Structures are given as C-alpha cells and as structure tokens.
Amino acid sequence: MRAEGDAVALSAQRELSTALSKARRDSEQLPDLTGGAASVAYSPAIVAYTLWLSITATLMITEYLSAAAAVPGPVSSLASPEMVMHGLLWGVPGAALVKELESWRCKVSAAEISPTVSNTVVLGLLPLSIIERLRGERALPVVREAPFLTAATLVGGAAASSAVVNGLLQSSYAAILRELFDAGAAPFCGLAAAATPAAAAMTTAAALAMADGAVDRSLRPLARAREDAEAAAVADLRRRAPRLYQLGMPPDAARRMSRALEEEAGAWEWRRAEERRRADVARVLRAAVVSTVYAASGGSLMAPVLASLGVLGARGERVKRE
C-alpha cells in the first residue's frame, strides 16, 4: 500500500513538473516579450565590457555629484587607510549577516543567481535596452555560467550601488539633517543630532529596498511572464486533471491521483508564496545592514561593498550542498 502511494505521489510530481516545464518554455517564446531576441547570443566578453563601462561611469558621475553636494566622495574614501580600516571593521560582520540572510532566503528559493547580481546586470546593460528591452535579462545566463563574471558583477554592482545610494544619497541626507539640527534651538537638539546617522541609514535602507524591488519588477519582464505562466499552468492542471483521471482510470485510482496532485500543487503554491516572502524580507534586511555598516564606518565605501559580498559566501555554501 505504501509503495502504491509513493507511486501515485511520484506520478503527480511528474505531471506537475511537466506542466511547469512547458509553461517556462512557452513564456520564453511570447512574441510581445522577445521581440525576436531569442536567437541573439551574448558572449562573456561583451557582457563584461558593457558592465564595466556602466559601473565605471556610475562611479565617476557619483564622485562629481558628491563634490557638487559638498559631501565626501565615496570612492575617495578608499584612498584613506583609516577609512579602509573602518570599512573592514564594519564590513566583515556585515558580510556575515548578509550571508545568513541569503542562506535563509535560498532554503526555499529556486533562484540560481542572487538579486544583487541580476539587478546589476539588467541595470548595467540598460543602455542597450534602447535597442531591445530584454537585452539585460537575456544576458543573465551568460553571467550565471561564468563564476568569475558573477563575482566581478557582484563586486562592481555593490560598489556602484553603494556609491550612489550610501555615498551620495545617504551622506547628503545626513548632511541636511545635521544642518536642520544645528539651526534648531530645541533642548534635545544635541541628542537629535547624534541620532542623525541612524535616521539617515534607516531612511536610505527603505529607499534602497523599494528601488531594488522596483528594478526587479520592471526590468525583468521574462521572469514575471514565467511566474505568471507557471501559476496559470498549475491552475489549469488542477482544473483539468481530475476529469481526465475519471475518464482513464478506475474511480479509486482517479481519486487517489486527484488528491495527490492537489497536495503537490498546494505545496508548490506554498513554496512560491514563501519564496516571495523571504525575498522581500531579505531585501529589506540586506538594505538595512548595508546602510548601517556605512554609517557606522563613518562613510567608508569599503563597508557596504564588503557587506554585499556576503551573498558570495551563501552561494558557495549552496553549491557545496548541491
């Protein structure tokens, strides 16, 4: 009886897997998304060069805007041994926290590449999207299959993101808050001024998490189409399968298969919902860690970059388990 039950469960798993695989294949061929780009190939050299140009330009522009805003340049902090040491002091524990967050997220996630890397790729290749809007997303398999390119993209993306969000926006916001507190005459003005770095860090973390989520939703249409296609395929299978079972099986066998398929589909929906929940929680907490270590280090770009590299540690552990 147990062997029969295992066979029924395995059959339900196969049917669900087949439906999901077909949905993924069909979603990648949707004409309104691909625009004929399915045959375009991207070499690691082209992807790396384009990302390098985008990241370098971002860092240069951020340094210029920081000077215009009268805040310390984020890249310039790397030239100070003292700031580098502060960055190491806070960045290493930050990386440990990010590693734990990413490991927790990946326990139920089927994602093969971290959100930090995927968002860096789609943003870094954004200039090419003028020609074809899926160009950045089409390059993700190239990055995923080249470990060195994955690591380089993570480091470069973390540096560019931290320079803009923490080095420019967080520092500028903290400077504005300090000016407001200095101009005030409230008895607790000194205490409020001391809390300025924390207030700026938390505000920046919220903005970073929202921006990260917006990029993931708006610049990855294939991923969204794949998710919608999978959900539609599961719903369609749950609706059609019981009728087909009744036509081709004895009543008892049809009921067992229907029940097994319903259980498998319910488990799949739970994993999908849990994956999204953990992704959202990890996104917010990762942004909070990055912004906090930047503030605690006194404005060292090394701190948030090192903290972001905790994703690599979690990815390495996942590869070992597999």
N, C-alpha and C positions, 0 to 999 in steps of 0.2 A: 504493500500500500504506500509506504514511504517512497519507494523507488518510482511508483506511478505518479505520486505527487510531484517529485522532483522533475520528472519528465514533462509534466504539464507546465510547471513553472518555467523550465528551460525553453519550452516551445513558445510561451508567452513572451519571454525575454527576446527571443529571436524575432518574433513578429514586430515587437515594438522597435527593436534595433533596426530592422529592415525599413520600417516606415520613417524613422528618423533619418536614416542614411539617404533615402530617396528625397526627403524634404530638403536636406542640405544640398544635394546635387541640383535639385530644381531651383533653389533660391539663388545659386550662383550663376544661373543662366537667364535670370529675369532681364528682358531687354531694356526696361526702363532704368535698370541699375547698372548693367555692364556697359552699355553704350559701345559694344564691340570691342571692349578692352580685354576680354578673356584670353585672347591669343597673345597679348603683349607680355614679353618676358623682361625681367629686371635682373641685372647682374649685381652681385655684392659690391663691385667697384662703383657702379653708377649710384646705387643707394647710399654707400658710404660717402662718396664725394658730395652728393646733394645735401645730405645731413650735415656734413662738416661745414659747408658754406652757410647753411641756415643757422647752425649753432654759433659759428664764429660771428656772423653778422649780428645775431641777437646779443651776444656778449659785448660787442663793440658799441652798439646802439645804447645798451643799458648803461655802460660806463659814461657815455656822453650825457644821457638824460640824468644820471646821478649827479654829475658835475653841475648841470643846469639847475637841479633841485637843491643844490648845496648840501648833499648828503655824501658820506664816504662811498667811493666806488667799490662795488662788491668784488670785482676781480683784483683791484689794488690791494685788498686785504691779504691776498696770497703772497704779496711781496714782503709782508711783515712777519718775521719769525715768531714774535709774540702772539700775533693773531692766529697764525697757523697752529701754534701750541694750544691756544684756547679752543680752536676748531677741533683739534684731535681730542682734547679733554672731554668735550661735549658730544662730538660726532660719533665716537665709538659706542658709548652707551645708547645713543640714539639709534645707531645701526642695529644693535641688539634688540631694541624694542620693535623696530620695523621688521626685523627678521621674524620675530614671534608673531606679529600681526599677519605677515604674509603667509607664514606656515598655517596659522589658524584659518585664513581665507581659503587656502588651497586644499584643505581637508575635504571640502565638498565641491570645489570648483574644478571644472573641466578645462579651464583656460590653459593654453600651452605657453603663454607669454604674459609677462606682468603688465598691468595697466600703465605703469610708468613708461615702459618701452613702447607699447603700442601707441600711446598718445604722442610720444616724442616722434615716432615715425610719421604719423598722419599729419602732425603739425610741421615737422621738418620738411616734408615733401609737399606742403600746401601750395607753394608757388607753381608746382607742376599741375595742380588740380585745376588751374585755369584751362588747361587742355582737356583733362579728363578727371572728373571729381573723385574717382575711386583709386587714383594712382597711388596715394599713400597707403591705403588699405591693401591694395594688391601687392605691395612690397613687403607686407608683414611675413609671409612665408620665407622670403629670402633672408630676413633678419633672424627668424626663428631657427633656420637651419644652419646658421653660422654663429657658433658660440662667441667668438671674438667680436663679431659685429654686434651681437646682443649686448655684451658687456660694454663695448665702446659707446653704443647708443644710450645705454642707461647712464653712464658717467656724463656724457655730453648733454643729454637731456636734463639730468639732475642739475648740472652746472648752469645751463641756460635758464631753467625754470626757477632755480633758487636765486639767480642773479636778478631776474625780473621781479619775482613775487616777494622774496625776502629782502634782497639787497636794495631794490628800488622802492617798491610799494610799502613794505613793512617799515623800512627806515624813514621814508618820507612821512608816513602816518604817525610814527613815533615822534618825529621832529615837530609835527603840527600839534600833537597832544602836549608836548613839553612847552611849546610856546603858549598854548592856552593856559596851562597850569601856572607858568611863570607870570602871566599877565593877571591872574586872579589874585584875590585878596582873602580868600576863604581860610579859616583857621587850619583846615586839614589839607591845605594846598600841597605841603611838602609830602604828605603821605600819598596823595593822589599822584604826584609827580613820580614817586618811587614805583607806583604800580603801572606807570606808562608802558614799559616794555612788555608786561604781561597782557595788558589790554590790546596793544598793537599786535602781539603774537596771536592771540585768540581771534581777533578780527581778520587777520591775514589768513589764518588757518581756515576759517569759514569761507572766505572768498576763494581760496585755493581749492578746497573740496568741491565747491559749486562749479568752478571753472573746469576742474578735472572731469566732473560728471557731464558737463555740457559738451566738452570735446568728445568724450566717448559716445554720447548720443548723436551728435550732429555730424561728426566726421567719419563715422563708421557705418554707413548705410547697409553694407553687406552683412555685418554682424547683426544689425537689427532685423534685416529681412530674414536671416537664417533663424533667429529666435522666433519670429512670427510664424515662419513656415513650419518649424518643429512643433509649436503649440497647436497649429491648425491640423497637422498630421496626427498628433496624438488624439485630439478631439474627434477627428474623423474616424480613426481606428476604433475608438471606444464606442462610437455610434454604429459602425457597420459590422464589426466583428461578431457580436452576439448573433445577429441574423444569419451570417454566413455559417457559423458553427451549428446553428439549428438545422440548416439545410444539409450539411455534410457529415454530421456526427450523431450518435445516439444522444438522447436527452441528457443523461447523466454526464457524459463526456463534454457535451456542449456547455452545461452549467459550470463544470469544473474549469474549463478553458476560459469562459467568460469571467469567472471570479478571479482566476489567476491573472488575466490580462488587466482587469480593473485594479488589482493590487499593484501590478507593475507600473501602470500608468499613474496611479496615485503616488507611488514612490518617486517616479520621475518628476512629477509636478512639485513634490515637496523639495526635492534636490534643487530644482530650478529656483524656487522661491527662496530657499536657504542660501543658495549661491548669490542671488541678488542682494539679500540682506547683509551677508557677510562682506560683499564687495563694497556696499555703501558704508558700513561701519568701519571697515579697514581704510577706506578712502578718507574719512573724516579724521580718524585717529592718526593716520600717517601724516596728514597735513598738520595736525596739532603737534606731533613730535618734531617735524622738520622746522616749523616756525618757532617752537620753544627752544630748541637747541641753538638756533641762530641768535635769538635774543639773549640766551644765557651766555653764549660765547662772546658777546659784545660786538657782534656784527661780522663774524668771520664766515666767509663763504665756504670754508672747509667743513664746517659743522653740518649744514644741511646736505651737502653733497655726500659726505660720509654716511650720514643717517639714511639717505636714499639707497645707498649701496647694500643695505641690509636685505633688500629684495634678492640680491645675488646669492646670499647665504641660504635663504629659504629655497631658492630654485635648485641650488646644489644638493640640499638635503632631499628634495623631491626626486631628483634624478637618481640618487643613491637608492632610495626606496623602490623605484621602478626597476 
